[in-house]
Amino acid sequence: MIAATVLVSAGCSTPGPTRAAKKAVTKPAAVMSGDPLLALLKQRGLFADSPEATPRGSSGDTVIAALAFLDLPYVYGGTSASTGFDCSGFTRYLYWHTLGHQLPRTSAQQAFDNALVEVDLDQVQPGDLVFFDTQRKAHSHVGIYVGDGRFVHAPRTGAAVRLESMRVSYWSSRFNGARRLASLAETGAASPGE
C-alpha cells in the first residue's frame, strides 16, 4: 500500500497538446543501445554512470544529455535510463548525473527546491527547469529548457521523451515558472538563452 502511494505521488503524466492515439515505443532508445553521443559525454566527463563519479558540469551539459534521451519511453514513476522516466524522474536523473545536484522526486517538490532560484520567462536559459500546470495544479509537470522556446520532457504514458515548443498554445497557456540551480546563476555557468 505504501509503495502504491509513493508511485502515485511520484509520477506526472500530461495529456499533451493533442489527444492523438497512444503510440507504443517499440524500438529501444538510443541511450539503451550504446548511443555514441552518450559515450562522448561520458568520455569528456560530462555525464556520470554513478553518483560517486558525478561531475560538476554546466547547464549546457544538461541539455546535451537530455537530448541524448530522446525516444526513451515514458514510465509512470520511472527514474531509470534503462527502462524509462516520468517527467520529474527525468529532470532529477539529469541534474544528478550532469550537475551533481539531487532534486526532490516530484515536479511540485522540485519547483520549491531551496537550491533553485526563480527565473522570469524572458530570462530562461538552456538547462533551466520549466514547469507547467497540466493537472489543474501548479507545477504538475516539468521539463528541461533547451533554447529557442523549446524544452525536452517525458510527457505521458504511451509516449517517449521528446522535444516540444513552449510556444504551442497548450504549453504556453500552462507555463507556470522556471527555475535555475542557484550555483549556476551565481557563477554564470548557464549558457545564454535565445
N, C-alpha and C positions, 0 to 999 in steps of 0.2 A: 504494500500500500504506500509506504514512504517513497519507494523508488518511482512509482507511478506519479505521485505528486511532484517529485523533483523533475521528472521528464515533462510533465505538463507545464510547469512554470519555467522550464529552461528554454523550450523552443519558441521560435517565432515563425509564423507561416503567413505569407501575404498572398492575397488573391492575384496580384499583379495587374498590369494595365489592361489586360483583356481576359475574358473568360473562355479562352480557347481550350479545346480538349487537352487533357493532360497527355504529355508525351514522355514516355519512359526513356530513360537514358540507357541504351543497350551496350554501347561501347565503353570500355574503361577510360577514365580520364587520362589525359596525357601525363599527369603527375604520377599516376599509379604505374605507368608503363615506362618509366625512366626518361622523362622529358629532358631534353638537352638544356633547356633554359634553367630548369631547377638545378640540374647538375652544375651549370655555370655559376648560379647563385651560391651554391654550397662551396664550390671551389674558391670563390672570391671571399668567402666568409660572411656572406650577406644573409645566409639562411642556415639555421642550425637544426639538425635532426633531433637533438635532445636538449632539454632545459639547461643541462650542465654546460653545454657548449654555446649557449645563447650569445649572439653578438650584440653589440650596441650600434645599430645601423642608423639610417636616416629614413625619413618618410618615403623617399624615392625607392628605397629597397622594399618597403612595404607594398608599394604599388606594383613593382615588378613581380614580387612574389604572388600578389593577389591575382595578377593576370595569368600567372602560370597555372592557376587552379581552375581556369575556365573549363566548363563542361563537367566538373566533378559533381556528382549527384547531390541534390538536397536530401538530407536525412533529418527528420524531426528530432531535436535533441542531440544532433550529431556534432562531434568535436574532433573527428579524425580525418586526416588527409588520405587515408587508405579506404575509408568507407563512405565518407561524406560529412557535410556540415549543415547546420541550420544557420541563420543569419548571424547570431551572436557567437556561436561556436566558431564560425569562420573568422570574424574580426578578432576574437580572443586568441585564436591559434596564430594568426598573422602577427599581431602585436607582440606576442610572446617570442616567436621564433625570429622576428626581424628587429625588434626594438628592445627585447628583454623586459617588457612590461606586462604583468599579469592583469588583464582586465577582469572584472567580475563576469559571472556567467550569463546573465540575461541582458538584453538590449537596454531595458529601463535602468538596470543597475550600472551598466556601462556609461550611460548618459550622465550619471551623477558620481562617477569615479573622481575622487579628490585629486588625482594626478593629472586630470584633463582640465583644459580651460575652454570656455565657450568661445566660439568663433562666429562672426557675422557671415551671412551667406556671401556677401561681396568680398570677403577676405579668405574664403575657404581655399585650401591648398591641397595638392596631391598628398595622400596618406592620412588626411583628416577623416574622422568618423562622421558620417552623415546619418541623421535619424529621421524617421518618418512615423506618422500616426496611421497605421494600417488596420488597426483593430478597435477603432474608436477609443484609443487611449494613447497618451503621449509616449513617444519613444518605444513603440512596439515593434519597430524594425530598424535595422542598422546595416550600413554598408561602408565601403572604403571609397572615398573620392579619388579619382584618377586624373582629373583635369578636363578642360573643355566641356564642363557641365555634365560629365558622366561619372558613374560610380559602378563598382563591382560588388555584387552581393549574391547571397544564396536565398532565392526568393520564396519557394514554396514546394510542397510535396509534388512530385511528378516533374519537377523542373531541375535545372542544374545551375551551378554558379555561372553568372553571366554579367555582361556589361550593358548598362542601360543609361539613357539620358534622363537627367533630373528635370529637363525642360518639358518632358511629356506631361500633359495635364494631370495624369494620375499621380505622378511623383511630386510635381511642383505644388499641387494643392495639399499634399500630405506632409511636406517637409516641415519638420519642427525642431531643427537645430543641428549644429555641427560642433565637434569637439576636437581639440588637438592636445597631444601629450605636452604638458607644461614644459618639460625639459627641452623639447624641440622648439617651442615658442621662444624660450629664453636664449637658446644658442643660435637660432636662425637656421637650424639644420633642415627645416622643411623647404621644399622647392617652391619657387613662385608658382602661383596658380595660373589661370587662363591668360 
